[in-house]
Amino acid sequence: MRQSRGFDSVTRNCSTVDTAYEGEFSQSLRARQVVESAVAFTLPAVSATVEEMQAVMDSDASKRAYEMTLSDSLEVPLEDVTVFSIQVYDANAARRLQEVNKTNLQVNVNFQLRTKGTAANQDAQVNSLKTKIENLGSSGSSEQQVFQESLAKNLEEAAKVDPENLALLDSTAQATAQRRFSS
């Protein structure tokens, strides 16, 4: 995980606004930290190649579905979540010969979370987020349960707004809703 900090306030000369003004003014800026991380998991088996699923995951609707899912499971406002990329891998290429029609695909989601507040509570917020992100990989954690439920629902919604990828998004949503995935 990577993080960076914002500024608290800036003092400026009033003459920068208008030369007729004298004195100084303070401008309060909301402190922000940015946490960059990734979450990786194996989707339940779906009938798709890595290339087909990658094309679906590259869509704006899929990225938005993952942003909404991370927002729900990490309890971060949606506007503070940005998904940079979603990479799809074949999780078990050796077993694929046994499962001709279904493939378990590994998904790696790279994202950024922004925190808001005063500089005093930034560290506590970041530590809380780190714990929640780690819990996404803990079987049975509330974060993982919310992630799975939310992902299924959000992929279903993505299928409705992305007709080109409707069938694969819908089948992925259904598979996710029916079975637990592993991290």
Wavefront OBJ file of the C-alpha trace (Angstrom):
o trace
v 0.000 0.000 0.000
v 1.175 3.489 -0.791
v -0.039 6.665 0.851
v 0.494 10.416 0.523
v -0.684 13.460 2.478
v -2.530 16.705 1.626
v -2.169 20.178 3.215
v -4.211 21.733 6.024
v -4.202 25.477 5.274
v -2.555 28.186 3.231
v -2.086 31.861 4.189
v -2.022 34.373 1.347
v -1.699 38.071 0.898
v -5.081 39.715 0.195
v -3.527 41.730 -2.617
v -3.286 38.511 -4.666
v -7.088 38.648 -4.982
v -7.341 42.399 -5.620
v -4.612 45.047 -5.356
v -7.002 47.285 -3.359
v -7.087 44.748 -0.497
v -4.595 44.709 2.359
v -3.694 42.084 4.924
v -3.714 38.332 4.753
v -6.326 35.638 4.504
v -6.197 31.967 5.346
v -7.623 29.349 3.109
v -8.425 26.049 4.775
v -7.862 23.019 2.665
v -9.218 19.632 3.554
v -6.412 17.288 4.418
v -6.350 14.160 2.281
v -4.326 11.043 2.226
v -4.311 8.690 -0.690
v -4.004 4.966 -0.165
v -3.194 2.879 -3.215
v -3.700 -0.858 -2.970
v -4.875 -3.923 -4.838
v -7.173 -6.807 -4.116
v -6.832 -10.170 -5.835
v -9.307 -13.023 -5.816
v -10.498 -15.955 -7.858
v -13.918 -15.642 -9.419
v -16.225 -18.652 -9.359
v -15.944 -20.724 -12.530
v -17.442 -19.058 -15.606
v -17.492 -19.949 -19.290
v -15.004 -17.405 -20.603
v -11.446 -17.113 -21.769
v -8.992 -14.771 -20.100
v -9.212 -12.487 -23.138
v -13.020 -12.381 -23.080
v -13.134 -11.609 -19.354
v -10.355 -9.009 -19.687
v -12.362 -7.193 -22.373
v -15.359 -7.130 -20.035
v -13.295 -5.953 -17.044
v -11.814 -3.128 -19.130
v -15.282 -1.628 -19.622
v -16.307 1.493 -17.718
v -19.342 -0.362 -16.338
v -17.131 -3.056 -14.776
v -14.726 -0.542 -13.271
v -17.677 1.340 -11.808
v -19.041 -1.939 -10.383
v -15.742 -2.554 -8.594
v -15.611 1.051 -7.328
v -19.102 0.625 -5.877
v -18.119 -2.725 -4.367
v -14.990 -1.309 -2.731
v -17.002 1.657 -1.471
v -19.542 -0.687 0.144
v -17.082 -3.164 1.634
v -14.511 -0.632 2.889
v -17.132 1.940 3.975
v -15.591 4.736 1.906
v -17.682 7.278 -0.027
v -17.957 6.275 -3.686
v -16.422 9.549 -4.886
v -13.250 8.672 -2.934
v -12.672 5.337 -4.725
v -10.875 5.079 -8.062
v -10.182 1.801 -9.833
v -7.100 2.153 -12.003
v -7.048 -1.266 -13.602
v -8.461 -4.755 -13.467
v -6.218 -7.568 -14.657
v -7.526 -11.048 -15.391
v -5.381 -14.186 -15.164
v -6.046 -17.895 -15.554
v -6.015 -19.112 -11.946
v -5.552 -22.807 -12.685
v -4.468 -23.448 -16.240
v -3.452 -27.029 -15.400
v -6.927 -27.940 -14.127
v -8.580 -26.318 -17.129
v -8.080 -29.519 -19.100
v -10.403 -31.277 -16.638
v -13.021 -28.508 -16.720
v -13.518 -27.998 -20.417
v -16.324 -25.402 -20.300
v -15.583 -23.545 -17.067
v -12.518 -21.582 -16.020
v -11.585 -20.078 -12.669
v -10.157 -16.666 -13.403
v -7.958 -14.654 -11.080
v -8.853 -10.967 -10.915
v -6.481 -8.290 -9.598
v -8.055 -4.867 -8.986
v -5.690 -1.900 -8.516
v -7.368 1.014 -6.785
v -6.950 4.238 -4.856
v -8.850 5.475 -1.805
v -8.871 9.086 -0.648
v -9.520 10.012 2.964
v -10.907 13.297 4.248
v -10.614 15.072 7.539
v -8.120 16.908 9.648
v -4.447 16.031 9.700
v -4.951 14.774 13.257
v -7.308 11.966 12.232
v -5.695 11.062 8.889
v -3.405 8.392 10.343
v -6.296 6.709 12.169
v -8.368 6.672 8.952
v -5.496 5.210 6.935
v -4.832 2.518 9.568
v -8.527 1.620 9.593
v -8.518 1.340 5.785
v -5.413 -0.856 5.837
v -7.127 -3.226 8.258
v -10.291 -3.338 6.159
v -8.297 -3.996 2.972
v -6.449 -6.849 4.705
v -9.804 -8.232 5.885
v -10.981 -8.494 2.273
v -8.669 -11.513 2.082
v -9.878 -13.083 5.337
v -12.415 -15.819 4.787
v -15.586 -15.057 6.710
v -14.709 -11.441 7.525
v -17.544 -8.945 7.278
v -15.560 -7.011 4.647
v -15.222 -10.095 2.449
v -18.900 -10.976 2.835
v -19.978 -7.444 1.907
v -17.508 -7.473 -1.006
v -18.952 -10.692 -2.424
v -22.592 -9.641 -2.026
v -21.937 -6.175 -3.368
v -19.863 -7.429 -6.308
v -22.627 -9.776 -7.429
v -25.219 -6.977 -7.234
v -22.965 -4.399 -8.899
v -21.957 -6.704 -11.755
v -25.664 -7.359 -12.361
v -26.218 -3.615 -12.601
v -23.191 -3.271 -14.887
v -24.717 -5.904 -17.174
v -27.837 -3.744 -17.523
v -25.869 -0.685 -18.686
v -23.315 -2.509 -20.847
v -25.260 -4.409 -23.542
v -22.091 -5.453 -25.362
v -20.877 -7.406 -22.329
v -24.307 -8.267 -20.910
v -24.109 -12.074 -21.072
v -20.663 -12.448 -19.513
v -21.253 -9.811 -16.829
v -24.571 -11.405 -15.957
v -23.142 -14.940 -15.734
v -20.233 -13.645 -13.611
v -22.689 -11.861 -11.308
v -24.777 -15.015 -10.928
v -21.734 -17.212 -10.275
v -20.455 -14.728 -7.698
v -23.816 -14.605 -5.929
v -24.087 -18.419 -5.794
v -20.570 -19.302 -4.663
v -17.937 -17.846 -2.425
v -14.742 -16.823 -4.127
v -11.305 -17.230 -2.657
v -8.693 -14.555 -2.138
l 1 2 3 4 5 6 7 8 9 10 11 12 13 14 15 16 17 18 19 20 21 22 23 24 25 26 27 28 29 30 31 32 33 34 35 36 37 38 39 40 41 42 43 44 45 46 47 48 49 50 51 52 53 54 55 56 57 58 59 60 61 62 63 64 65 66 67 68 69 70 71 72 73 74 75 76 77 78 79 80 81 82 83 84 85 86 87 88 89 90 91 92 93 94 95 96 97 98 99 100 101 102 103 104 105 106 107 108 109 110 111 112 113 114 115 116 117 118 119 120 121 122 123 124 125 126 127 128 129 130 131 132 133 134 135 136 137 138 139 140 141 142 143 144 145 146 147 148 149 150 151 152 153 154 155 156 157 158 159 160 161 162 163 164 165 166 167 168 169 170 171 172 173 174 175 176 177 178 179 180 181 182 183
